[in-house]
Amino acid sequence: MNDEALLRYSRHIMLDAVDIEGQQRLLDGHALVIGAGGLGSPVALYLAAAGVGRLSIADADVIEISNLQRQIAHRQNDLGRNKAESAAESASALNSDCEIIALGAYLDGEALEAAVAAADVVLDCTDRFASRYAINRACVEAGRPLVSGAAIRFSGQLAVFDPRDTQSPCYACLYPPAADGGDDEELRCAESGVIGPLVGLIGCFQALEAVKLLSGAGRPHRGLSTFDGMDAEWRHFNVPRDPGCPVCGVSARTAR
């Protein structure tokens, strides 16, 4: 790090848990943010500001006026633009030294597997069950930690799934895939509202966990935490790995 970087990240470096070594790991790190909406906006901005050296942002959607109530990486003059490109521009404006890659297409199949394998940590900021299951499987197969967030109405949740930890569950342990694919549940989520600051709160926690994972500071989040925005209450649940999980269970690992 040069003198300018030492000054920029001085508040991190002052922390014993981070120090120069941890900040250097952030500068050398690569985070993949999938989804540049309500959750992905604060994630991308805070990771860029924190000095994550390489940031890939993936989203195929375009910005609509209803997004501006909560998706703070985008502005009114961004309407109609691709979300990944808009979020990348906003993040770059915060930190031009961060290499930011906008992936403006839907990640699936081999493209998703390659993007996950190239990253050090993956942040799921999507709002579709099909995407969450696919991202989770790619992270398990590549051995990459996954920071998962969700928000709807006044309720949010946060979980970290780390396949490098033999005790850590995966997303499919927590939410076993339904036989019908869960389309009805997904439709209800798509039709529900969400209070704006809630996605910022959950996204900030996702960014915090990614910074911890990349820098080596502290202990990554374990289990599932849910937040009730109406009562301002957090609840934490221990989630063990499911030996019969079709993604990370014993039979699934043997098959690979």
N, C-alpha and C positions, 0 to 999 in steps of 0.2 A: 504494500500500500504506500502511496505517496502522501505528502503532507496534506493535500486537499482531502483525500479519502480518510485519513486519520481524523481530520476535523469533522468531516461530514458524519462519520459513524462514531464520534467520540462518546455519545451517550450510550451506545451499545458497549463500546470497549471498556467503559467505566464499570460495567457489571462483571463481577467475578465469574459468573456462570458463562459469560460470553468471551470477554477479553479479546485480544488481538487474534488469537487462534480461531475462536468461534466466528468472528467477523470474517476472517479469511475463508473459512469454510462456506459462509454465506456467499461471498464473492465468487467462489469456485462452484457453487451449486447451480442446479437446474431444476426449476419447478414447472410442472405442466398443470395449467389451470383449464379445466374443461367446463365451459359455460361462462359467458361474460355478461350475465344479467345481474340480478339483485345480489346474489352471493359473490359471484365472480368479480364484480366491480371493486368492492373493498379489498378483496383478496389480491387482485392484481396491483392495486395502488399501494397497498402496504408492503407487499413483497418487493416491488420495485424500489420503494422508499428505503426499505431495510437493507438493500444492497445485494439482493439475490442476483448473481451474475448473469444468469440466462433464464428467461421467462418465456414460455410458450403459452399462448392464449388461444383456445379453440372454441369457435362458435360459428354456426352457419346461418344464424338468424339475422334479420335486419331490425333496426331500431324503430319502434313505433311510439306514438305519443304517450300511450298508457304505461310505457316502461319508465318514463322520466320521473315518476313518483317515487322510485326506489333505486334505480340503476344509476348510481352516481358517477360512474365513469363516462357517461354520455351526456351530451348537451342538446339543446333544442336544434341547433344547426346541424346535428348529426342524424336527424331523422332520415330514414331510408338507407343509412350506411350499414355495412356489415358490423356486427357487434365486436367481433374479435379485432378488426382493424381500428375501430373507435377506441376500444379499451387499451390497445397497444399504444396508440397515439397519446392518450391521457397518461399512461404509465411512463412513457418515454419523456413526457414533459416534466415529470417529477424527477427522473434520474436518467439522463442521457447516456450514462456509462453502462447502464443495464442493457444487455442484448435482448431485445424483445421481438419475438416471432409471432406474427398473427397467422393463425390457421383458420381460414374462412370457410372451411368445408366441414361437413359432418364427419366425425371420426368414427370409423367402424372397421371391423375385420382387421386386415393386415396393417392398415394405416393407424388404427388405434393401438395395436400391439407394438408397432414400431415407435410411436410417440411415447408410450408408457415406458418402454424399455430404455429409451434415450434419456429419461428424466431420473432425478434422484428422489423426488417426491411428487405425488399426484394429488390434486385437489378436485374433488367432484363437486361442482357447483351447478349441476343440472337439475332439472325438475321432472324427469321422466324415468319411470322404473326400468324400462328397457335399457336406457343408457347407463343407469346405475349398476345394473347386473353385468353389463358388458365391460364397464370400466373395472368393476371389482374383479372379474375373472382375469382380465389382462394384468392387473396388479398382482394377483396371486401367482400367475404363471411367470411373471417377470421378477417377482420378489421385491416389488416396490411398495413402500408405505403409502396408504391411501387415507386422506383426510376428507371425511364426508360431512356435508352439512345439508340441512333442509329447513324450510320455513313455510308456514302456511297460516293464514288468519293471524292469530296472536301467539302461535306456538312454533318453537324452533327446536332443533336437535343437532347434536354434534357427536361424532365418533371418529376414532382413529383405528384403522385396521392395518396391522403390520405383519406381513407374512414371514418376516425374518424372525419374529417372536413365536416360538412353538405354542405359546399359550394364547396368542391373540386370535380372536375370531375373524371372520371376514363378513362382508355385508350380507352374504347369503345365509350365514349362521343366524344373523339377527332377523333377517326377513327372508325366510325360505321362499323360493320362487313358487308362485301359485300354478296349479295345473293349467289354468286358463290364461296365464300371463298377467293377471291383475289389471285388465283393461278398464273394468268398471271403476276400480279404485282410482286409477290414474285419471279417468274422466272427471270424477268428483274433485280431485285436486286442481285440475286445470280450470274448473269453473268457480273455484273459491278465491276470495280476495286475500290480501296480505297487507299488514301494516308496514309502512315504509322502513322505519328505523330497525325493525326486527331483522331484516336481511343484513343490515349493516352490522348488527351485534353478532350474529352467527358467523358472518363472513370474517369479521375481525378475529373471532376465536379460531377459525380455520387458519387464517394467516399466522396467528400466534403459534399454533401447533406446527405449522410448516417451518417457521423460523427455528423452533426448538429442535425439530428433527434434523434440519440442515446444519445448524450450528453446534448441536450436541448439548445444548443447555437444558437442564432440568430433566424431567421424566415425561415422556409423551402421555397424552390423555389415554386412559384405559376405560373400557366399558362404554356405556351410552349415557349422555347427559341430555336432558330435555329442559326447555325453558318455557314457562308460562308467562307470557308478556302481560296478561291481564292482572295477575297477582305478583309479578316480578319475582318469581320463585324458580330456582333450579332444583332438579331432581337427578340423582345419579343411579344408574343400574349396572351391576356387574353382569357381563355377558361372556360366558365361557365359549370356547371353541366347540362346535358340534362335530363329534367324530364321524357322524353320518352325513355331513354337509356334502352336497354334490360338487362343490367347487374346491374347498380346502380340506375336506375330510380324508380319512385314511384311504378309502377306496379311490378317491379322486387323485390323491398324490401318488398312489401306486400305479394308476393308469398312465400318469405322465412319465 
